[in-house]
Amino acid sequence: MRMSTTAIIIIVIAVIVIVAIAIALARQARTRQMEQRRVTADEHRREAEAQALTAERERAAADEQAARAKQEHLAAQERQAEAERQREEADALHRRADELDPDVDADARAREQDSTRR
């Protein structure tokens, strides 16, 4: 069983065509895969940019909230200091009134004030 030269040439050409088609299909599949990866990467980049923007907004809001809290804390400290100053003025006025009033026992009043502060 010998094959004719024409049959061998046809078989070789068919194999070459099949290999060429296989290579072309493999390249095409690889190109499609790479394009899909590019699309996916672009989607990830857009999502990352959106998340970064959201994170930046949240950070700015947190910074603003922290600044307001600090201002409120400082205002509360100032009010506390003012209240303490007013309390000291009131105590001083009470002491002065007690010193001036001949009907008040100054030692008893001082002991009473000390016990109420504790």
C-alpha positions in Angstrom: 0.0 0.0 0.0 1.9 2.9 -1.2 0.4 6.3 -1.3 0.7 8.4 -4.3 2.7 11.5 -4.2 -0.4 13.6 -4.7 -2.1 12.0 -1.7 1.0 12.7 0.5 1.1 16.3 -0.7 -2.6 16.7 0.0 -2.1 15.3 3.5 0.9 17.5 4.2 -1.0 20.6 2.9 -4.1 19.6 5.0 -1.9 19.2 8.2 -0.2 22.6 7.5 -3.7 24.2 7.0 -5.0 22.6 10.2 -1.9 23.7 12.1 -2.2 27.2 10.7 -5.9 27.4 11.6 -5.1 26.1 15.1 -2.4 28.7 15.5 -4.8 31.5 14.2 -7.6 30.3 16.6 -5.1 30.2 19.5 -3.9 33.8 18.7 -7.5 35.0 18.4 -8.5 33.4 21.7 -5.4 34.9 23.3 -6.3 38.3 21.9 -9.9 38.0 23.2 -8.6 37.0 26.6 -6.2 39.9 26.8 -8.9 42.3 25.7 -11.2 40.9 28.4 -8.5 41.4 31.0 -8.0 45.0 29.8 -11.7 45.6 30.2 -11.7 44.0 33.6 -8.7 46.1 34.7 -10.4 49.3 33.5 -13.5 48.4 35.5 -11.4 47.8 38.6 -9.6 51.1 38.1 -12.9 53.0 37.8 -14.2 51.3 40.9 -11.0 52.0 42.8 -11.2 55.7 41.8 -14.8 55.9 43.0 -13.9 54.2 46.3 -10.9 56.6 46.7 -13.2 59.6 46.1 -15.7 58.2 48.6 -12.9 57.6 51.1 -11.6 61.1 50.6 -15.0 62.6 51.2 -15.4 60.5 54.4 -12.0 61.6 55.6 -12.9 65.2 55.0 -16.2 64.8 56.9 -14.4 63.1 59.8 -11.8 65.9 59.9 -14.6 68.5 59.9 -16.4 66.6 62.7 -13.2 66.4 64.7 -12.6 70.1 64.3 -16.2 70.9 65.4 -15.8 68.5 68.4 -12.5 70.2 69.3 -14.2 73.7 69.1 -17.1 72.4 71.3 -14.6 71.0 73.8 -12.7 74.3 74.0 -16.0 76.2 74.3 -17.0 73.8 77.1 -13.7 74.3 78.9 -14.1 78.1 78.6 -17.6 77.9 80.0 -16.3 75.7 82.8 -13.6 78.2 83.6 -16.1 81.0 83.5 -18.4 79.1 85.8 -15.6 78.5 88.3 -14.6 82.2 88.1 -18.2 83.2 88.9 -18.4 80.6 91.7 -15.2 82.1 93.2 -16.6 85.6 92.9 -19.8 84.5 94.6 -17.9 82.8 97.4 -15.8 86.0 97.8 -18.9 88.1 98.0 -20.4 85.7 100.6 -17.3 85.9 102.7 -17.2 89.7 102.4 -20.9 89.9 103.4 -20.3 87.6 106.3 -17.4 89.8 107.4 -19.6 92.8 107.3 -22.6 91.3 108.9 -22.4 91.5 112.7 -24.9 88.7 113.1 -22.9 86.0 111.3 -20.4 83.7 113.0 -17.5 83.7 110.4 -15.9 80.5 111.7 -19.2 78.6 111.3 -19.8 79.9 107.8 -16.3 78.9 106.7 -16.8 75.4 108.0 -20.1 75.2 106.2 -18.6 76.3 102.9 -15.8 73.7 103.2 -18.2 70.9 103.8 -20.4 71.8 100.8 -17.4 71.9 98.4 -16.4 68.4 99.2 
